[in-house]
Amino acid sequence: MKTIPALMLAVAGWFCGMQVMGEALVQGMDSLTEEWLVAYISFLERNPGLEAARDYQLLSRSAVRIRLRITDQKPASGSGYFRTVDGQTLDIFIWHLGNRRAGNREQWQSREGKLAHEFHHAVQFLRGEIGFLNVSGEWVLYAYDVYDEYDAYRVKI
């Protein structure tokens, strides 16, 4: 049982001939995030056979709302993370320098790879493989483990 209500993935752009409107995501989207997302959608249009393209189609048709943010804030580990602060939206944060800094173990992952990875976590949520619980007013990730991470890295581009 999922504890976050069904929400809507909102992304502006064209994907495999289907228009996906996204006023909820586009509102407040900064130019760097928009640049990454437009490039990602364009990449998927050119590579429709990838699992990442199937994930994106699934998310665009789902009731899950995702708020994407490309940030200069390095997460505690890795180069991206997801969370909810309100139980209504899945927030995805990706560190934009994660593949450029010398000595960073995430260097190998492309911009498209990072988006595919974090969007796959959203797919895992849709499948009920991971979720969030509200514990004393704070949303906590549960049912998430190394196998979920492996599965998301398997989708890499």
TORDO-86581 format. One record per residue (C-alpha): residue number from 1; residue in one letter; x, y, z. Coordinates in steps of 0.02 Angstrom, whole numbers, plus 50000, padded with zeros to 5 digits. Example, Ala and Ser with C-alpha at 12.3 -4.5 7.8 and 13.67 -1.06 7.14 Angstrom:
<nodes>
@n 1	res a	px 50615	py 49775	pz 50390
@n 2	res s	px 50684	py 49947	pz 50357
</nodes>
This chain:
<nodes>
@n 1	res m	px 50000	py 50000	pz 50000
@n 2	res k	px 50069	py 50169	pz 49950
@n 3	res t	px 50058	py 50309	pz 50076
@n 4	res i	px 50076	py 50453	pz 49952
@n 5	res p	px 49915	py 50488	pz 49860
@n 6	res a	px 49917	py 50468	pz 49672
@n 7	res l	px 49991	py 50623	pz 49594
@n 8	res m	px 50027	py 50685	pz 49420
@n 9	res l	px 50193	py 50684	pz 49328
@n 10	res a	px 50197	py 50847	pz 49236
@n 11	res v	px 50326	py 50874	pz 49101
@n 12	res a	px 50320	py 50994	pz 48955
@n 13	res g	px 50375	py 50929	pz 48787
@n 14	res w	px 50342	py 50803	pz 48652
@n 15	res f	px 50379	py 50620	pz 48675
@n 16	res c	px 50360	py 50487	pz 48541
@n 17	res g	px 50226	py 50589	pz 48455
@n 18	res m	px 50124	py 50613	pz 48614
@n 19	res q	px 50112	py 50785	pz 48691
@n 20	res v	px 50143	py 50782	pz 48878
@n 21	res m	px 50085	py 50943	pz 48960
@n 22	res g	px 50163	py 50996	pz 49122
@n 23	res e	px 50108	py 51158	pz 49199
@n 24	res a	px 50134	py 51090	pz 49376
@n 25	res l	px 50316	py 51046	pz 49343
@n 26	res v	px 50352	py 51194	pz 49232
@n 27	res q	px 50291	py 51319	pz 49362
@n 28	res g	px 50444	py 51379	pz 49453
@n 29	res m	px 50564	py 51274	pz 49350
@n 30	res d	px 50731	py 51361	pz 49334
@n 31	res s	px 50822	py 51372	pz 49168
@n 32	res l	px 50952	py 51238	pz 49209
@n 33	res t	px 50819	py 51111	pz 49256
@n 34	res e	px 50719	py 51153	pz 49101
@n 35	res e	px 50875	py 51136	pz 48992
@n 36	res w	px 50911	py 50963	pz 49064
@n 37	res l	px 50732	py 50905	pz 49044
@n 38	res v	px 50714	py 50967	pz 48865
@n 39	res a	px 50879	py 50882	pz 48819
@n 40	res y	px 50822	py 50721	pz 48904
@n 41	res i	px 50656	py 50717	pz 48812
@n 42	res s	px 50746	py 50749	pz 48649
@n 43	res f	px 50868	py 50607	pz 48687
@n 44	res l	px 50723	py 50488	pz 48723
@n 45	res e	px 50635	py 50537	pz 48562
@n 46	res r	px 50792	py 50485	pz 48468
@n 47	res n	px 50807	py 50322	pz 48570
@n 48	res p	px 50629	py 50259	pz 48596
@n 49	res g	px 50685	py 50078	pz 48625
@n 50	res l	px 50776	py 50116	pz 48787
@n 51	res e	px 50704	py 50061	pz 48954
@n 52	res a	px 50722	py 50243	pz 49008
@n 53	res a	px 50602	py 50291	pz 48868
@n 54	res r	px 50476	py 50161	pz 48928
@n 55	res d	px 50495	py 50225	pz 49107
@n 56	res y	px 50465	py 50403	pz 49050
@n 57	res q	px 50309	py 50353	pz 48954
@n 58	res l	px 50244	py 50259	pz 49105
@n 59	res l	px 50274	py 50408	pz 49219
@n 60	res s	px 50197	py 50531	pz 49097
@n 61	res r	px 50037	py 50427	pz 49094
@n 62	res s	px 50033	py 50398	pz 49281
@n 63	res a	px 49948	py 50497	pz 49417
@n 64	res v	px 50113	py 50534	pz 49506
@n 65	res r	px 50168	py 50715	pz 49514
@n 66	res i	px 50355	py 50742	pz 49506
@n 67	res r	px 50447	py 50903	pz 49541
@n 68	res l	px 50621	py 50899	pz 49463
@n 69	res r	px 50763	py 51011	pz 49521
@n 70	res i	px 50940	py 51016	pz 49453
@n 71	res t	px 51044	py 51088	pz 49594
@n 72	res d	px 51219	py 51141	pz 49641
@n 73	res q	px 51196	py 51063	pz 49814
@n 74	res k	px 51291	py 50899	pz 49828
@n 75	res p	px 51188	py 50765	pz 49915
@n 76	res a	px 51259	py 50666	pz 50061
@n 77	res s	px 51293	py 50521	pz 49943
@n 78	res g	px 51280	py 50492	pz 49757
@n 79	res s	px 51232	py 50627	pz 49634
@n 80	res g	px 51045	py 50633	pz 49660
@n 81	res y	px 50904	py 50589	pz 49778
@n 82	res f	px 50715	py 50589	pz 49794
@n 83	res r	px 50597	py 50631	pz 49937
@n 84	res t	px 50429	py 50702	pz 49983
@n 85	res v	px 50400	py 50841	pz 50107
@n 86	res d	px 50213	py 50849	pz 50093
@n 87	res g	px 50155	py 50676	pz 50044
@n 88	res q	px 50087	py 50750	pz 49884
@n 89	res t	px 50237	py 50767	pz 49770
@n 90	res l	px 50392	py 50663	pz 49734
@n 91	res d	px 50539	py 50785	pz 49731
@n 92	res i	px 50691	py 50732	pz 49629
@n 93	res f	px 50854	py 50825	pz 49654
@n 94	res i	px 51006	py 50799	pz 49543
@n 95	res w	px 51176	py 50876	pz 49573
@n 96	res h	px 51227	py 50956	pz 49409
@n 97	res l	px 51414	py 50947	pz 49444
@n 98	res g	px 51408	py 50763	pz 49490
@n 99	res n	px 51484	py 50708	pz 49326
@n 100	res r	px 51614	py 50846	pz 49309
@n 101	res r	px 51713	py 50855	pz 49470
@n 102	res a	px 51880	py 50766	pz 49473
@n 103	res g	px 51885	py 50619	pz 49591
@n 104	res n	px 51696	py 50603	pz 49601
@n 105	res r	px 51642	py 50422	pz 49585
@n 106	res e	px 51485	py 50475	pz 49491
@n 107	res q	px 51588	py 50546	pz 49346
@n 108	res w	px 51540	py 50405	pz 49230
@n 109	res q	px 51356	py 50447	pz 49235
@n 110	res s	px 51292	py 50563	pz 49099
@n 111	res r	px 51158	py 50695	pz 49123
@n 112	res e	px 51035	py 50580	pz 49036
@n 113	res g	px 51094	py 50436	pz 49145
@n 114	res k	px 51060	py 50533	pz 49304
@n 115	res l	px 50884	py 50578	pz 49248
@n 116	res a	px 50849	py 50398	pz 49193
@n 117	res h	px 50911	py 50334	pz 49361
@n 118	res e	px 50806	py 50451	pz 49468
@n 119	res f	px 50652	py 50432	pz 49357
@n 120	res h	px 50670	py 50242	pz 49375
@n 121	res h	px 50656	py 50265	pz 49564
@n 122	res a	px 50490	py 50351	pz 49529
@n 123	res v	px 50438	py 50198	pz 49428
@n 124	res q	px 50489	py 50088	pz 49575
@n 125	res f	px 50373	py 50194	pz 49682
@n 126	res l	px 50231	py 50168	pz 49558
@n 127	res r	px 50258	py 49980	pz 49566
@n 128	res g	px 50252	py 49985	pz 49757
@n 129	res e	px 50434	py 49931	pz 49772
@n 130	res i	px 50479	py 50086	pz 49874
@n 131	res g	px 50372	py 50207	pz 49972
@n 132	res f	px 50359	py 50339	pz 50108
@n 133	res l	px 50281	py 50338	pz 50281
@n 134	res n	px 50230	py 50489	pz 50382
@n 135	res v	px 50316	py 50470	pz 50551
@n 136	res s	px 50276	py 50609	pz 50673
@n 137	res g	px 50249	py 50733	pz 50533
@n 138	res e	px 50405	py 50686	pz 50434
@n 139	res w	px 50399	py 50583	pz 50274
@n 140	res v	px 50524	py 50440	pz 50284
@n 141	res l	px 50579	py 50327	pz 50143
@n 142	res y	px 50543	py 50142	pz 50173
@n 143	res a	px 50556	py 49978	pz 50079
@n 144	res y	px 50710	py 50046	pz 49990
@n 145	res d	px 50871	py 49946	pz 49982
@n 146	res v	px 51026	py 49906	pz 49881
@n 147	res y	px 50923	py 49805	pz 49756
@n 148	res d	px 50818	py 49957	pz 49714
@n 149	res e	px 50978	py 50054	pz 49684
@n 150	res y	px 51050	py 49914	pz 49576
@n 151	res d	px 50889	py 49908	pz 49475
@n 152	res a	px 50897	py 50096	pz 49445
@n 153	res y	px 51081	py 50091	pz 49393
@n 154	res r	px 51040	py 49951	pz 49272
@n 155	res v	px 50936	py 50077	pz 49173
@n 156	res k	px 51088	py 50190	pz 49148
@n 157	res i	px 51113	py 50272	pz 48981
</nodes>
